[in-house]
């Protein structure tokens, strides 16, 4: 069977069957590897059991435990989104555009609207309400807004670094087993192929600095850096350390600053004035944008007596549908990829039997 033709819209039943078979293999393999480290597995089990017990048993410790669990869950959410963004050799879910970017933009708009950053916790970060009293020591500035969203951004960056590990381990295992990632782009004369070769040479010659340079800028070809590092047996902590530093520190600060500057209230007003000047469609686009901003500002002042329009705008409805479509595409791509992996696994077994 041709693995590339094994997709949901062509062979749905076979694809789903192979997907579940491959999923069971991956889960069982992961459990076997975890059980190989018995002390680590026991420590994880005791930690989870102790956390659950202290979370539900009443006592003076309970508020602190619940607060810690909620904080860790919030951080873990961004780590998972980061993994989803970079895993899958470029076919990941673009969670920066869908989640982190809008979160930074929402905090930025709220900061300029409220004139403060000391939003009451809770409901922040799940919901933003203007504080009753403004902290004079926490004025609204680009640097203070960056500090407000730094933890979420760094957790997301760490997640993207974790998502780059599968190509590294895949190439490393292939090299150690006697195979290799041979000339990944040698026969590709296109611009993309030449860019891949450039990334390979940069990482191979420069090492830590090359990995850091590739990870510090938005780079869709960074998977090639992971494959190259694994193929040339670059030490794990050299690769992972440079990736985390580049993605979670350098690149995230660049992206944060870009979003914060772009959603400055003055710049947003200027953009709306430019949108209005677009012939024919300008006024039609300006109206839903103004409605969206008005509703967002109204939600910040929940203690006010002004009514809030909860029906949502056309823009927010379209954004929700776009996010749903991206999530569906991501899930479908995962199902297809695992099914194709199982098909290749079967092909290898048949090849060995013939030999």
N, C-alpha and C positions, 0 to 999 in steps of 0.2 A: 504494500500500500504506500502511495506517495504521501509522505508526512505533511508536505505543504498544503495538500488538498484536504487535510483533516481539520475542518473548521465547522462551526455550529451551523452556518447557513447552507452547507453542502451535505454534511453527514451528521446530523444532530445527535442521533442515538449512539452511533459509534464514538463520536467525540465525547459525549457525556460519560459513556462507559469507561473509555480510556482515561478521562480526567479523574474519575473517582479511583480507578486502579492506581494511577500515578500518585494521587494524593495520599492514599493509604500507605504506599511504599515510602513516601517522604516522611510521613508521620512516624511510622514504625522505625525508620532509619534514625530519625532525630531522637526518639525515645531510647533506642539502643545506645546511641552515642552519649546521651545524657546519663544513662545508667552505668556507662563505663567509668564515669567520674562519680562514684558512690557518695563521697563526702560532699561534693557540690550539690548533687541531687537531694541529699538529706538536708543540707542547710537551706536550700530553696524551699523544700516542703515544710520544714519547721518554721521558716520565716513567714510563709503564706498562712499556715495554720495559726501562728501566734498573732498575726495582724488581724485575721478574721475574728479570732476570739476576743482580742482587746477592743475591736471596733464595736462589737455588739454588747459586751458586758458593761453594764453601767458602773460609773465610778468617777472620781475626780480626773482620771486619765483620759476619759472618753472624748472630751472636746479636742484635746491635743492630737489624739490618734486620728479622729475624723478629719481634722484640718490637714494633718500630714498626708492622709490617704487621698483627699481631694486634690491637694497640691501635686502629689506624685501622679495622680490620674491625669491632671491637666498637662503636666510635662510629658507624660507618656503619650498622650494624644498627639502632641506635636512631633514627637519622635516617630510615631507610626506614620503620620502624614509625610514626614521627610523620607522615610523608607519607601513609601508608595510612590514618591515623586521620582526617585532615582533607580529603583529596582527594575529589572526587565530589559536591560540593554537598550535604553532609549524609548521604550514603550510604556513608561510609567505614567501615573496620574499626575498632572501638573498642579500639585497642591499649593504652590506658591500663588499662582493666579487665582485659584479657587478659594483658598482659606487664609493663608498667612498674609498675603497682600491686602485683601479686604479687611482683615483684623487690624493691621497697622493703619490703614486708611480710616477705619472707624474711630480708632483711638485718636488719630490726628485731628479729624473733624470735630470730635467731642472736646478735645483739649482747647481748640480755638473758640468753640462755641461757649464752653463753660468758663474759659479763662483760668482753668486749673487742671491739675493732673491727679489730685488726691481723691479719686472716685471712691465712694463707699464700698467696702468689701465685707460681706457680699452685698450686692449681686455681682460686682465686678469679679472676674473678667467675663462671666457669661452674659451680663447685661451692664450697660453703662448708664449711670444717672449722675447729673451734676451734683457736686457736693454742696451741702448747706453753707459751709464755711470754706473760704479759699485760704490755702496755706501760702503765706507770703514767701516762704523759703523754697517753694516748689513752683516757680514761675514757668509759663509755657515757652519753650524754646525747642529748637531742633534736637539739641543734645539731651534735654530732659525727656522728650518724647521717645528718643532712641533708647534711653534707659528704661522707660516704662515697658517697652515691648522687647527688651533684650533677651529675657529668659526664653520666651516663646520662639524668638528667632534663632537662638543658639540651639535649642532643643531640636528645632526643625533642621538646622544645619547638621547636627550630629546624626539625625536620622538619614539625611541624604548621604553622609559618609558611610553609614552602615549599609545602605543600599548598594554601594559600590563594591562591597566585599565579595558577592558571588562571582563576578567575572575574574577577580583576583585569584580566588581559591580554585575556580574551574581551570584556569590556565596553569596554575601552580601544580595541581594534581595531574594534569595532562603531561607536564614536563617531567615530573618525578616518576610517572609511570612509563616513561620512554617515548611518549608522543610529543606533542607540542602544538603551539599555535603558530603555524607556519605561514609567514608572509601574508598577514591579514588583508593587506590591500595591494599586494604586488601587481596583480593583474587589472587593477582599476586605475584607468588614466583620467578619470573625471576629477573635478575640483574636490569633491568629497574624499576620493581615494588619495589624492595628494595631501590633503589635510590630515588624513589618518596616518600616513607615513611620517609627516612632520611631527605629529604627537608622539609616535613611537620613538623616533630618533631623539626628540627632546627629553623624554623620560629616561631613555636608555643611557644617554650621555651625561645629563646633568644630575640625575638622581633625585635627592630630596628637594632641591630647589626647583627642578623641573616639574615634579609632582605638585609642589606648592603653587607654582605658577599656573598650571593647568586647572587646579581646583579653585583658585582664587577668582576666576572670571567665569561668567556663564558660558559653559562649554559643552555642547551636546555630544562631543566626541570623547568625553572623559572616560567612557567605558573602555576605550582603547588603551588608556593609561593603566587601568586596572589589569587588562589582559597582558599588556607588555610587562608590567611589574611582576605578575605571577609567572609569566613565561621565563623571565630572566632571574627568577628566584630572589627578588628584592625582599629584604627582611620585612616581616609583617608590620612591626611598629614603625618602620621608616615610611612605608606606604600609608598606613592608617593614620599615623601622627600628622603627616603632611596633609592628608585629605581632610582630617578634622579641622586642623588649623586654617586651611584655605577656605573650606566651605562654611564652617560654623563661626569663624571670626572675621576673616577678611571679606569674603564675598557677601556675607549676611549684612555687614555694616554698609557696604556699597548699596545693596538692594534696599535696605531700610531707609537710608538717606534719600534715595531716589523716590520712593513711595511717599515719604513725609513731605519732601519738597513739592512733589506733584499734587498733593492734596492739601497744600496750604490754602487757607480760605481765600486769600487774595488771588492766587493762581486759579482756583476753581471758578471764581467769578469771571476772570479773564477768559478762561476756556469756554464758559457758557456764552459769553458775548461773541466769541469767535464762532461757536456753533450756530448762533442765531443768524449770522451773516451768510450761512450756506444757503444757496438758492433752493427753493422749493421744499427741501426736507429739513432745513434748519429750524424753522419754528416748530415743526412737528417733533423734532428731537429735543428741543429745549424744554417743552412742556413736561414730558415725563421725567427729565433730569431734575427740573425745579421741584416737581412733586416729590421725587425721591429724597432730595436734600431737605425739603420742608418736613417730611415725615420723620426723617432721621433726627433732625433738630428737635421736633416735638417730643420724640421718645426720650430725649435727654432730660426733659423737664417734667417728670411724671408727677411731681408735687404741685404743679401749676394747675389751675382750673380750666385751661384751654383744652378743648376736645382734641383727641388724636384720631387721625384717620387710620383705622386698622385694616382697611381693605387692601392696602398694598398698591403699588404702582405697576404700570405695564413693564417698566424696566426691571423691577425686582422679580416679577413673574418670569420674564425672559431669562434672567440670571439663574433662577431656580431650575428652570428647564435645561439650561446649558450645563449646570453642575450635574444634574441627573443624567444627562446624556454622556458626559465625560466619565461618570462613575460606571455606567452600564458598559461603555466601551472598554474601560479598564478591566472590569470583571470578565467580559467576553474574551479579551486578549489573554488573560491568565488561564481561562479554561482551555482555549485553543493551544497555548504554549505547553501546558502540562499534558494534554492529550497527544500532541506531537512528540513530546519527550518519551511518552510510554510507547508510541509507535516505533520510535528509533530504538528503544530498549528491546522491543520484540525483534526488530531487524537484526540487531547485534547477536541476540541469542540464536536466531536461525542461522546466521553466518558461522557461528562457532560450531553448531551441530554439523553443518556441512563439511567443515574442516576435519 
